[in-house]
């Protein structure tokens, strides 16, 4: 499997600019079960992972 495109994801950018938009909400729902997102986030350094968890309200 190739590298996840999470840092450049169009839906993620939409969520960052307009979290209440349909695409933004779809992306936020999607990351709860997306294997690519889980792979991406587990490959990050702990500090950056914690930053994303707090930014996106993840567990």
PDBQT receptor file of N, H, CA, C and O in Angstrom, charges set to zero:
ATOM      1  N   UNK A   1       0.847  -1.185   0.000  1.00  0.00    +0.000 N 
ATOM      2  CA  UNK A   1       0.000   0.000   0.000  1.00  0.00    +0.000 C 
ATOM      3  C   UNK A   1       0.884   1.236   0.000  1.00  0.00    +0.000 C 
ATOM      4  O   UNK A   1       1.911   1.266   0.677  1.00  0.00    +0.000 OA
ATOM      5  N   UNK A   2       0.497   2.241  -0.743  1.00  0.00    +0.000 N 
ATOM      6  H   UNK A   2      -0.338   2.216  -1.293  1.00  0.00    +0.000 HD
ATOM      7  CA  UNK A   2       1.284   3.462  -0.804  1.00  0.00    +0.000 C 
ATOM      8  C   UNK A   2       1.068   4.307   0.453  1.00  0.00    +0.000 C 
ATOM      9  O   UNK A   2       0.217   4.011   1.292  1.00  0.00    +0.000 OA
ATOM     10  N   UNK A   3       1.853   5.347   0.546  1.00  0.00    +0.000 N 
ATOM     11  H   UNK A   3       2.544   5.587  -0.136  1.00  0.00    +0.000 HD
ATOM     12  CA  UNK A   3       1.745   6.254   1.695  1.00  0.00    +0.000 C 
ATOM     13  C   UNK A   3       0.386   6.960   1.688  1.00  0.00    +0.000 C 
ATOM     14  O   UNK A   3      -0.109   7.324   0.621  1.00  0.00    +0.000 OA
ATOM     15  N   UNK A   4      -0.213   7.155   2.839  1.00  0.00    +0.000 N 
ATOM     16  H   UNK A   4       0.189   6.860   3.706  1.00  0.00    +0.000 HD
ATOM     17  CA  UNK A   4      -1.471   7.905   2.907  1.00  0.00    +0.000 C 
ATOM     18  C   UNK A   4      -1.254   9.356   2.479  1.00  0.00    +0.000 C 
ATOM     19  O   UNK A   4      -0.184   9.924   2.697  1.00  0.00    +0.000 OA
ATOM     20  N   UNK A   5      -2.259   9.935   1.879  1.00  0.00    +0.000 N 
ATOM     21  H   UNK A   5      -3.128   9.474   1.701  1.00  0.00    +0.000 HD
ATOM     22  CA  UNK A   5      -2.187  11.317   1.420  1.00  0.00    +0.000 C 
ATOM     23  C   UNK A   5      -2.782  12.282   2.452  1.00  0.00    +0.000 C 
ATOM     24  O   UNK A   5      -3.177  13.394   2.103  1.00  0.00    +0.000 OA
ATOM     25  N   UNK A   6      -2.844  11.873   3.679  1.00  0.00    +0.000 N 
ATOM     26  H   UNK A   6      -2.523  10.969   3.962  1.00  0.00    +0.000 HD
ATOM     27  CA  UNK A   6      -3.510  12.651   4.731  1.00  0.00    +0.000 C 
ATOM     28  C   UNK A   6      -3.003  14.094   4.875  1.00  0.00    +0.000 C 
ATOM     29  O   UNK A   6      -3.820  14.995   5.066  1.00  0.00    +0.000 OA
ATOM     30  N   UNK A   7      -1.686  14.348   4.792  1.00  0.00    +0.000 N 
ATOM     31  H   UNK A   7      -1.023  13.616   4.637  1.00  0.00    +0.000 HD
ATOM     32  CA  UNK A   7      -1.245  15.735   4.948  1.00  0.00    +0.000 C 
ATOM     33  C   UNK A   7      -1.756  16.657   3.843  1.00  0.00    +0.000 C 
ATOM     34  O   UNK A   7      -1.861  17.866   4.048  1.00  0.00    +0.000 OA
ATOM     35  N   UNK A   8      -2.072  16.101   2.676  1.00  0.00    +0.000 N 
ATOM     36  H   UNK A   8      -1.987  15.119   2.509  1.00  0.00    +0.000 HD
ATOM     37  CA  UNK A   8      -2.506  16.905   1.531  1.00  0.00    +0.000 C 
ATOM     38  C   UNK A   8      -3.965  16.682   1.156  1.00  0.00    +0.000 C 
ATOM     39  O   UNK A   8      -4.402  17.110   0.088  1.00  0.00    +0.000 OA
ATOM     40  N   UNK A   9      -4.711  16.026   2.010  1.00  0.00    +0.000 N 
ATOM     41  H   UNK A   9      -4.357  15.678   2.877  1.00  0.00    +0.000 HD
ATOM     42  CA  UNK A   9      -6.096  15.667   1.716  1.00  0.00    +0.000 C 
ATOM     43  C   UNK A   9      -6.961  16.925   1.542  1.00  0.00    +0.000 C 
ATOM     44  O   UNK A   9      -6.948  17.829   2.378  1.00  0.00    +0.000 OA
ATOM     45  N   UNK A  10      -7.705  16.956   0.442  1.00  0.00    +0.000 N 
ATOM     46  H   UNK A  10      -7.715  16.222  -0.237  1.00  0.00    +0.000 HD
ATOM     47  CA  UNK A  10      -8.581  18.093   0.163  1.00  0.00    +0.000 C 
ATOM     48  C   UNK A  10      -9.681  18.213   1.209  1.00  0.00    +0.000 C 
ATOM     49  O   UNK A  10     -10.030  19.319   1.622  1.00  0.00    +0.000 OA
ATOM     50  N   UNK A  11     -10.227  17.081   1.637  1.00  0.00    +0.000 N 
ATOM     51  H   UNK A  11      -9.944  16.183   1.301  1.00  0.00    +0.000 HD
ATOM     52  CA  UNK A  11     -11.286  17.115   2.647  1.00  0.00    +0.000 C 
ATOM     53  C   UNK A  11     -10.745  17.625   3.979  1.00  0.00    +0.000 C 
ATOM     54  O   UNK A  11     -11.431  18.359   4.691  1.00  0.00    +0.000 OA
ATOM     55  N   UNK A  12      -9.529  17.240   4.310  1.00  0.00    +0.000 N 
ATOM     56  H   UNK A  12      -8.973  16.644   3.732  1.00  0.00    +0.000 HD
ATOM     57  CA  UNK A  12      -8.918  17.709   5.560  1.00  0.00    +0.000 C 
ATOM     58  C   UNK A  12      -8.702  19.219   5.505  1.00  0.00    +0.000 C 
ATOM     59  O   UNK A  12      -8.942  19.920   6.489  1.00  0.00    +0.000 OA
ATOM     60  N   UNK A  13      -8.258  19.711   4.376  1.00  0.00    +0.000 N 
ATOM     61  H   UNK A  13      -8.064  19.142   3.577  1.00  0.00    +0.000 HD
ATOM     62  CA  UNK A  13      -8.079  21.161   4.220  1.00  0.00    +0.000 C 
ATOM     63  C   UNK A  13      -9.411  21.881   4.348  1.00  0.00    +0.000 C 
ATOM     64  O   UNK A  13      -9.483  22.975   4.909  1.00  0.00    +0.000 OA
ATOM     65  N   UNK A  14     -10.463  21.264   3.825  1.00  0.00    +0.000 N 
ATOM     66  H   UNK A  14     -10.404  20.376   3.370  1.00  0.00    +0.000 HD
ATOM     67  CA  UNK A  14     -11.789  21.859   3.937  1.00  0.00    +0.000 C 
ATOM     68  C   UNK A  14     -12.225  21.900   5.396  1.00  0.00    +0.000 C 
ATOM     69  O   UNK A  14     -12.798  22.891   5.849  1.00  0.00    +0.000 OA
ATOM     70  N   UNK A  15     -11.953  20.818   6.136  1.00  0.00    +0.000 N 
ATOM     71  H   UNK A  15     -11.488  20.013   5.768  1.00  0.00    +0.000 HD
ATOM     72  CA  UNK A  15     -12.291  20.786   7.560  1.00  0.00    +0.000 C 
ATOM     73  C   UNK A  15     -11.522  21.867   8.309  1.00  0.00    +0.000 C 
ATOM     74  O   UNK A  15     -12.076  22.544   9.175  1.00  0.00    +0.000 OA
ATOM     75  N   UNK A  16     -10.244  22.028   7.973  1.00  0.00    +0.000 N 
ATOM     76  H   UNK A  16      -9.794  21.478   7.269  1.00  0.00    +0.000 HD
ATOM     77  CA  UNK A  16      -9.440  23.040   8.655  1.00  0.00    +0.000 C 
ATOM     78  C   UNK A  16      -9.960  24.448   8.397  1.00  0.00    +0.000 C 
ATOM     79  O   UNK A  16      -9.909  25.296   9.287  1.00  0.00    +0.000 OA
ATOM     80  N   UNK A  17     -10.461  24.709   7.187  1.00  0.00    +0.000 N 
ATOM     81  H   UNK A  17     -10.502  24.020   6.464  1.00  0.00    +0.000 HD
ATOM     82  CA  UNK A  17     -10.948  26.052   6.886  1.00  0.00    +0.000 C 
ATOM     83  C   UNK A  17     -12.416  26.243   7.266  1.00  0.00    +0.000 C 
ATOM     84  O   UNK A  17     -12.802  27.318   7.723  1.00  0.00    +0.000 OA
ATOM     85  N   UNK A  18     -13.240  25.197   7.079  1.00  0.00    +0.000 N 
ATOM     86  H   UNK A  18     -12.926  24.324   6.708  1.00  0.00    +0.000 HD
ATOM     87  CA  UNK A  18     -14.672  25.290   7.380  1.00  0.00    +0.000 C 
ATOM     88  C   UNK A  18     -15.150  23.980   7.993  1.00  0.00    +0.000 C 
ATOM     89  O   UNK A  18     -15.696  23.134   7.285  1.00  0.00    +0.000 OA
ATOM     90  N   UNK A  19     -14.954  23.798   9.299  1.00  0.00    +0.000 N 
ATOM     91  H   UNK A  19     -14.511  24.485   9.874  1.00  0.00    +0.000 HD
ATOM     92  CA  UNK A  19     -15.309  22.522   9.941  1.00  0.00    +0.000 C 
ATOM     93  C   UNK A  19     -16.788  22.149   9.821  1.00  0.00    +0.000 C 
ATOM     94  O   UNK A  19     -17.123  20.966   9.868  1.00  0.00    +0.000 OA
ATOM     95  N   UNK A  20     -17.658  23.112   9.672  1.00  0.00    +0.000 N 
ATOM     96  H   UNK A  20     -17.385  24.074   9.635  1.00  0.00    +0.000 HD
ATOM     97  CA  UNK A  20     -19.087  22.809   9.615  1.00  0.00    +0.000 C 
ATOM     98  C   UNK A  20     -19.567  22.475   8.204  1.00  0.00    +0.000 C 
ATOM     99  O   UNK A  20     -20.732  22.120   8.021  1.00  0.00    +0.000 OA
ATOM    100  N   UNK A  21     -18.690  22.582   7.203  1.00  0.00    +0.000 N 
ATOM    101  H   UNK A  21     -17.744  22.870   7.351  1.00  0.00    +0.000 HD
ATOM    102  CA  UNK A  21     -19.093  22.271   5.833  1.00  0.00    +0.000 C 
ATOM    103  C   UNK A  21     -19.370  20.777   5.693  1.00  0.00    +0.000 C 
ATOM    104  O   UNK A  21     -18.916  19.977   6.510  1.00  0.00    +0.000 OA
ATOM    105  N   UNK A  22     -20.107  20.412   4.671  1.00  0.00    +0.000 N 
ATOM    106  H   UNK A  22     -20.476  21.063   4.007  1.00  0.00    +0.000 HD
ATOM    107  CA  UNK A  22     -20.443  19.010   4.455  1.00  0.00    +0.000 C 
ATOM    108  C   UNK A  22     -19.185  18.166   4.259  1.00  0.00    +0.000 C 
ATOM    109  O   UNK A  22     -19.059  17.102   4.865  1.00  0.00    +0.000 OA
ATOM    110  N   UNK A  23     -18.259  18.620   3.426  1.00  0.00    +0.000 N 
ATOM    111  H   UNK A  23     -18.361  19.484   2.933  1.00  0.00    +0.000 HD
ATOM    112  CA  UNK A  23     -17.025  17.862   3.202  1.00  0.00    +0.000 C 
ATOM    113  C   UNK A  23     -16.164  17.809   4.457  1.00  0.00    +0.000 C 
ATOM    114  O   UNK A  23     -15.520  16.796   4.729  1.00  0.00    +0.000 OA
ATOM    115  N   UNK A  24     -16.151  18.884   5.210  1.00  0.00    +0.000 N 
ATOM    116  H   UNK A  24     -16.674  19.707   4.989  1.00  0.00    +0.000 HD
ATOM    117  CA  UNK A  24     -15.402  18.900   6.461  1.00  0.00    +0.000 C 
ATOM    118  C   UNK A  24     -15.948  17.898   7.459  1.00  0.00    +0.000 C 
ATOM    119  O   UNK A  24     -15.196  17.157   8.092  1.00  0.00    +0.000 OA
ATOM    120  N   UNK A  25     -17.261  17.884   7.591  1.00  0.00    +0.000 N 
ATOM    121  H   UNK A  25     -17.872  18.486   7.077  1.00  0.00    +0.000 HD
ATOM    122  CA  UNK A  25     -17.885  16.925   8.510  1.00  0.00    +0.000 C 
ATOM    123  C   UNK A  25     -17.714  15.497   8.017  1.00  0.00    +0.000 C 
ATOM    124  O   UNK A  25     -17.541  14.584   8.825  1.00  0.00    +0.000 OA
ATOM    125  N   UNK A  26     -17.759  15.287   6.704  1.00  0.00    +0.000 N 
ATOM    126  H   UNK A  26     -17.900  16.028   6.048  1.00  0.00    +0.000 HD
ATOM    127  CA  UNK A  26     -17.531  13.960   6.134  1.00  0.00    +0.000 C 
ATOM    128  C   UNK A  26     -16.121  13.479   6.446  1.00  0.00    +0.000 C 
ATOM    129  O   UNK A  26     -15.928  12.321   6.817  1.00  0.00    +0.000 OA
ATOM    130  N   UNK A  27     -15.132  14.360   6.299  1.00  0.00    +0.000 N 
ATOM    131  H   UNK A  27     -15.289  15.301   5.997  1.00  0.00    +0.000 HD
ATOM    132  CA  UNK A  27     -13.749  13.985   6.615  1.00  0.00    +0.000 C 
ATOM    133  C   UNK A  27     -13.613  13.640   8.092  1.00  0.00    +0.000 C 
ATOM    134  O   UNK A  27     -12.965  12.652   8.435  1.00  0.00    +0.000 OA
ATOM    135  N   UNK A  28     -14.202  14.425   8.955  1.00  0.00    +0.000 N 
ATOM    136  H   UNK A  28     -14.728  15.228   8.676  1.00  0.00    +0.000 HD
ATOM    137  CA  UNK A  28     -14.088  14.181  10.399  1.00  0.00    +0.000 C 
ATOM    138  C   UNK A  28     -14.720  12.846  10.773  1.00  0.00    +0.000 C 
ATOM    139  O   UNK A  28     -14.186  12.133  11.622  1.00  0.00    +0.000 OA
ATOM    140  N   UNK A  29     -15.834  12.498  10.163  1.00  0.00    +0.000 N 
ATOM    141  H   UNK A  29     -16.268  13.078   9.473  1.00  0.00    +0.000 HD
ATOM    142  CA  UNK A  29     -16.467  11.203  10.395  1.00  0.00    +0.000 C 
ATOM    143  C   UNK A  29     -15.581  10.089   9.849  1.00  0.00    +0.000 C 
ATOM    144  O   UNK A  29     -15.409   9.051  10.489  1.00  0.00    +0.000 OA
ATOM    145  N   UNK A  30     -15.028  10.310   8.676  1.00  0.00    +0.000 N 
ATOM    146  H   UNK A  30     -15.168  11.153   8.157  1.00  0.00    +0.000 HD
ATOM    147  CA  UNK A  30     -14.216   9.312   7.980  1.00  0.00    +0.000 C 
ATOM    148  C   UNK A  30     -12.963   8.919   8.766  1.00  0.00    +0.000 C 
ATOM    149  O   UNK A  30     -12.588   7.746   8.751  1.00  0.00    +0.000 OA
ATOM    150  N   UNK A  31     -12.310   9.847   9.443  1.00  0.00    +0.000 N 
ATOM    151  H   UNK A  31     -12.614  10.799   9.454  1.00  0.00    +0.000 HD
ATOM    152  CA  UNK A  31     -11.055   9.509  10.137  1.00  0.00    +0.000 C 
ATOM    153  C   UNK A  31     -11.274   8.619  11.352  1.00  0.00    +0.000 C 
ATOM    154  O   UNK A  31     -10.313   8.082  11.904  1.00  0.00    +0.000 OA
ATOM    155  N   UNK A  32     -12.523   8.454  11.773  1.00  0.00    +0.000 N 
ATOM    156  H   UNK A  32     -13.303   8.890  11.324  1.00  0.00    +0.000 HD
ATOM    157  CA  UNK A  32     -12.795   7.547  12.893  1.00  0.00    +0.000 C 
ATOM    158  C   UNK A  32     -12.513   6.095  12.547  1.00  0.00    +0.000 C 
ATOM    159  O   UNK A  32     -12.235   5.300  13.445  1.00  0.00    +0.000 OA
ATOM    160  N   UNK A  33     -12.577   5.725  11.275  1.00  0.00    +0.000 N 
ATOM    161  H   UNK A  33     -12.804   6.370  10.546  1.00  0.00    +0.000 HD
ATOM    162  CA  UNK A  33     -12.380   4.330  10.886  1.00  0.00    +0.000 C 
ATOM    163  C   UNK A  33     -11.399   4.137   9.732  1.00  0.00    +0.000 C 
ATOM    164  O   UNK A  33     -11.140   2.998   9.343  1.00  0.00    +0.000 OA
ATOM    165  N   UNK A  34     -10.852   5.198   9.182  1.00  0.00    +0.000 N 
ATOM    166  H   UNK A  34     -11.062   6.124   9.497  1.00  0.00    +0.000 HD
ATOM    167  CA  UNK A  34      -9.977   5.115   8.004  1.00  0.00    +0.000 C 
ATOM    168  C   UNK A  34      -8.630   4.451   8.329  1.00  0.00    +0.000 C 
ATOM    169  O   UNK A  34      -7.904   4.943   9.193  1.00  0.00    +0.000 OA
ATOM    170  N   UNK A  35      -8.282   3.344   7.656  1.00  0.00    +0.000 N 
ATOM    171  H   UNK A  35      -8.872   2.944   6.954  1.00  0.00    +0.000 HD
ATOM    172  CA  UNK A  35      -6.997   2.691   7.924  1.00  0.00    +0.000 C 
ATOM    173  C   UNK A  35      -5.808   3.552   7.502  1.00  0.00    +0.000 C 
ATOM    174  O   UNK A  35      -4.746   3.488   8.120  1.00  0.00    +0.000 OA
ATOM    175  N   UNK A  36      -5.982   4.358   6.451  1.00  0.00    +0.000 N 
ATOM    176  H   UNK A  36      -6.845   4.410   5.949  1.00  0.00    +0.000 HD
ATOM    177  CA  UNK A  36      -4.904   5.248   6.012  1.00  0.00    +0.000 C 
ATOM    178  C   UNK A  36      -4.595   6.306   7.062  1.00  0.00    +0.000 C 
ATOM    179  O   UNK A  36      -3.429   6.605   7.321  1.00  0.00    +0.000 OA
ATOM    180  N   UNK A  37      -5.636   6.875   7.666  1.00  0.00    +0.000 N 
ATOM    181  H   UNK A  37      -6.583   6.632   7.455  1.00  0.00    +0.000 HD
ATOM    182  CA  UNK A  37      -5.444   7.880   8.713  1.00  0.00    +0.000 C 
ATOM    183  C   UNK A  37      -4.764   7.261   9.920  1.00  0.00    +0.000 C 
ATOM    184  O   UNK A  37      -3.863   7.856  10.511  1.00  0.00    +0.000 OA
ATOM    185  N   UNK A  38      -5.200   6.060  10.282  1.00  0.00    +0.000 N 
ATOM    186  H   UNK A  38      -5.932   5.576   9.802  1.00  0.00    +0.000 HD
ATOM    187  CA  UNK A  38      -4.593   5.384  11.432  1.00  0.00    +0.000 C 
ATOM    188  C   UNK A  38      -3.124   5.089  11.175  1.00  0.00    +0.000 C 
ATOM    189  O   UNK A  38      -2.296   5.223  12.077  1.00  0.00    +0.000 OA
ATOM    190  N   UNK A  39      -2.797   4.694   9.966  1.00  0.00    +0.000 N 
ATOM    191  H   UNK A  39      -3.469   4.585   9.233  1.00  0.00    +0.000 HD
ATOM    192  CA  UNK A  39      -1.405   4.439   9.598  1.00  0.00    +0.000 C 
ATOM    193  C   UNK A  39      -0.603   5.737   9.625  1.00  0.00    +0.000 C 
ATOM    194  O   UNK A  39       0.521   5.776  10.128  1.00  0.00    +0.000 OA
ATOM    195  N   UNK A  40      -1.192   6.792   9.081  1.00  0.00    +0.000 N 
ATOM    196  H   UNK A  40      -2.105   6.760   8.673  1.00  0.00    +0.000 HD
ATOM    197  CA  UNK A  40      -0.527   8.099   9.044  1.00  0.00    +0.000 C 
ATOM    198  C   UNK A  40      -0.250   8.606  10.455  1.00  0.00    +0.000 C 
ATOM    199  O   UNK A  40       0.871   9.014  10.758  1.00  0.00    +0.000 OA
ATOM    200  N   UNK A  41      -1.247   8.583  11.305  1.00  0.00    +0.000 N 
ATOM    201  H   UNK A  41      -2.157   8.252  11.058  1.00  0.00    +0.000 HD
ATOM    202  CA  UNK A  41      -1.099   9.148  12.648  1.00  0.00    +0.000 C 
ATOM    203  C   UNK A  41      -0.161   8.309  13.512  1.00  0.00    +0.000 C 
ATOM    204  O   UNK A  41       0.548   8.850  14.360  1.00  0.00    +0.000 OA
ATOM    205  N   UNK A  42      -0.151   6.998  13.303  1.00  0.00    +0.000 N 
ATOM    206  H   UNK A  42      -0.727   6.559  12.614  1.00  0.00    +0.000 HD
ATOM    207  CA  UNK A  42       0.747   6.157  14.104  1.00  0.00    +0.000 C 
ATOM    208  C   UNK A  42       2.202   6.315  13.680  1.00  0.00    +0.000 C 
ATOM    209  O   UNK A  42       3.107   5.983  14.446  1.00  0.00    +0.000 OA
ATOM    210  N   UNK A  43       2.440   6.817  12.475  1.00  0.00    +0.000 N 
ATOM    211  H   UNK A  43       1.705   7.087  11.853  1.00  0.00    +0.000 HD
ATOM    212  CA  UNK A  43       3.798   7.026  11.995  1.00  0.00    +0.000 C 
ATOM    213  C   UNK A  43       4.383   8.378  12.364  1.00  0.00    +0.000 C 
ATOM    214  O   UNK A  43       5.543   8.656  12.059  1.00  0.00    +0.000 OA
ATOM    215  N   UNK A  44       3.596   9.218  13.014  1.00  0.00    +0.000 N 
ATOM    216  H   UNK A  44       2.654   8.992  13.262  1.00  0.00    +0.000 HD
ATOM    217  CA  UNK A  44       4.067  10.553  13.397  1.00  0.00    +0.000 C 
ATOM    218  C   UNK A  44       4.786  10.514  14.741  1.00  0.00    +0.000 C 
ATOM    219  O   UNK A  44       4.552   9.619  15.553  1.00  0.00    +0.000 OA
ATOM    220  N   UNK A  45       5.664  11.492  14.971  1.00  0.00    +0.000 N 
ATOM    221  H   UNK A  45       5.854  12.219  14.312  1.00  0.00    +0.000 HD
ATOM    222  CA  UNK A  45       6.261  11.609  16.309  1.00  0.00    +0.000 C 
ATOM    223  C   UNK A  45       5.166  11.893  17.349  1.00  0.00    +0.000 C 
ATOM    224  O   UNK A  45       4.129  12.470  17.022  1.00  0.00    +0.000 OA
ATOM    225  N   UNK A  46       5.399  11.494  18.573  1.00  0.00    +0.000 N 
ATOM    226  H   UNK A  46       6.242  11.026  18.839  1.00  0.00    +0.000 HD
ATOM    227  CA  UNK A  46       4.392  11.612  19.638  1.00  0.00    +0.000 C 
ATOM    228  C   UNK A  46       3.880  13.042  19.810  1.00  0.00    +0.000 C 
ATOM    229  O   UNK A  46       2.681  13.240  20.008  1.00  0.00    +0.000 OA
ATOM    230  N   UNK A  47       4.757  14.037  19.741  1.00  0.00    +0.000 N 
ATOM    231  H   UNK A  47       5.731  13.876  19.580  1.00  0.00    +0.000 HD
ATOM    232  CA  UNK A  47       4.325  15.429  19.929  1.00  0.00    +0.000 C 
ATOM    233  C   UNK A  47       3.344  15.853  18.839  1.00  0.00    +0.000 C 
ATOM    234  O   UNK A  47       2.327  16.486  19.121  1.00  0.00    +0.000 OA
ATOM    235  N   UNK A  48       3.654  15.501  17.601  1.00  0.00    +0.000 N 
ATOM    236  H   UNK A  48       4.480  14.987  17.372  1.00  0.00    +0.000 HD
ATOM    237  CA  UNK A  48       2.776  15.868  16.495  1.00  0.00    +0.000 C 
ATOM    238  C   UNK A  48       1.453  15.100  16.569  1.00  0.00    +0.000 C 
ATOM    239  O   UNK A  48       0.393  15.641  16.256  1.00  0.00    +0.000 OA
ATOM    240  N   UNK A  49       1.527  13.856  16.980  1.00  0.00    +0.000 N 
ATOM    241  H   UNK A  49       2.388  13.416  17.235  1.00  0.00    +0.000 HD
ATOM    242  CA  UNK A  49       0.324  13.034  17.156  1.00  0.00    +0.000 C 
ATOM    243  C   UNK A  49      -0.597  13.658  18.201  1.00  0.00    +0.000 C 
ATOM    244  O   UNK A  49      -1.805  13.761  17.984  1.00  0.00    +0.000 OA
ATOM    245  N   UNK A  50      -0.035  14.071  19.321  1.00  0.00    +0.000 N 
ATOM    246  H   UNK A  50       0.946  13.988  19.497  1.00  0.00    +0.000 HD
ATOM    247  CA  UNK A  50      -0.835  14.707  20.376  1.00  0.00    +0.000 C 
ATOM    248  C   UNK A  50      -1.435  16.025  19.891  1.00  0.00    +0.000 C 
ATOM    249  O   UNK A  50      -2.570  16.361  20.229  1.00  0.00    +0.000 OA
ATOM    250  N   UNK A  51      -0.670  16.760  19.104  1.00  0.00    +0.000 N 
ATOM    251  H   UNK A  51       0.252  16.487  18.830  1.00  0.00    +0.000 HD
ATOM    252  CA  UNK A  51      -1.164  18.014  18.552  1.00  0.00    +0.000 C 
ATOM    253  C   UNK A  51      -2.388  17.768  17.666  1.00  0.00    +0.000 C 
ATOM    254  O   UNK A  51      -3.382  18.489  17.764  1.00  0.00    +0.000 OA
ATOM    255  N   UNK A  52      -2.317  16.757  16.808  1.00  0.00    +0.000 N 
ATOM    256  H   UNK A  52      -1.511  16.171  16.729  1.00  0.00    +0.000 HD
ATOM    257  CA  UNK A  52      -3.455  16.428  15.943  1.00  0.00    +0.000 C 
ATOM    258  C   UNK A  52      -4.634  15.903  16.746  1.00  0.00    +0.000 C 
ATOM    259  O   UNK A  52      -5.784  16.204  16.426  1.00  0.00    +0.000 OA
ATOM    260  N   UNK A  53      -4.365  15.131  17.775  1.00  0.00    +0.000 N 
ATOM    261  H   UNK A  53      -3.430  14.887  18.035  1.00  0.00    +0.000 HD
ATOM    262  CA  UNK A  53      -5.454  14.621  18.619  1.00  0.00    +0.000 C 
ATOM    263  C   UNK A  53      -6.225  15.762  19.269  1.00  0.00    +0.000 C 
ATOM    264  O   UNK A  53      -7.455  15.742  19.311  1.00  0.00    +0.000 OA
ATOM    265  N   UNK A  54      -5.505  16.747  19.770  1.00  0.00    +0.000 N 
ATOM    266  H   UNK A  54      -4.506  16.763  19.735  1.00  0.00    +0.000 HD
ATOM    267  CA  UNK A  54      -6.202  17.862  20.409  1.00  0.00    +0.000 C 
ATOM    268  C   UNK A  54      -6.880  18.758  19.371  1.00  0.00    +0.000 C 
ATOM    269  O   UNK A  54      -7.969  19.274  19.622  1.00  0.00    +0.000 OA
ATOM    270  N   UNK A  55      -6.253  18.946  18.218  1.00  0.00    +0.000 N 
ATOM    271  H   UNK A  55      -5.369  18.527  18.014  1.00  0.00    +0.000 HD
ATOM    272  CA  UNK A  55      -6.825  19.795  17.166  1.00  0.00    +0.000 C 
ATOM    273  C   UNK A  55      -8.133  19.226  16.635  1.00  0.00    +0.000 C 
ATOM    274  O   UNK A  55      -9.087  19.967  16.397  1.00  0.00    +0.000 OA
ATOM    275  N   UNK A  56      -8.178  17.898  16.447  1.00  0.00    +0.000 N 
ATOM    276  H   UNK A  56      -7.403  17.296  16.640  1.00  0.00    +0.000 HD
ATOM    277  CA  UNK A  56      -9.349  17.266  15.857  1.00  0.00    +0.000 C 
ATOM    278  C   UNK A  56     -10.236  16.556  16.874  1.00  0.00    +0.000 C 
ATOM    279  O   UNK A  56     -11.203  15.898  16.491  1.00  0.00    +0.000 OA
ATOM    280  N   UNK A  57      -9.927  16.677  18.149  1.00  0.00    +0.000 N 
ATOM    281  H   UNK A  57      -9.142  17.212  18.460  1.00  0.00    +0.000 HD
ATOM    282  CA  UNK A  57     -10.757  16.087  19.196  1.00  0.00    +0.000 C 
ATOM    283  C   UNK A  57     -10.778  14.572  19.163  1.00  0.00    +0.000 C 
ATOM    284  O   UNK A  57     -11.829  13.956  19.336  1.00  0.00    +0.000 OA
ATOM    285  N   UNK A  58      -9.616  13.970  18.939  1.00  0.00    +0.000 N 
ATOM    286  H   UNK A  58      -8.762  14.471  18.798  1.00  0.00    +0.000 HD
ATOM    287  CA  UNK A  58      -9.514  12.514  18.880  1.00  0.00    +0.000 C 
ATOM    288  C   UNK A  58      -9.168  11.949  20.239  1.00  0.00    +0.000 C 
ATOM    289  O   UNK A  58      -8.696  12.670  21.117  1.00  0.00    +0.000 OA
ATOM    290  N   UNK A  59      -9.403  10.658  20.415  1.00  0.00    +0.000 N 
ATOM    291  H   UNK A  59      -9.787  10.072  19.702  1.00  0.00    +0.000 HD
ATOM    292  CA  UNK A  59      -9.104   9.987  21.680  1.00  0.00    +0.000 C 
ATOM    293  C   UNK A  59      -7.636   9.751  21.830  1.00  0.00    +0.000 C 
ATOM    294  O   UNK A  59      -7.200   9.194  22.837  1.00  0.00    +0.000 OA
TER     295      UNK A  59
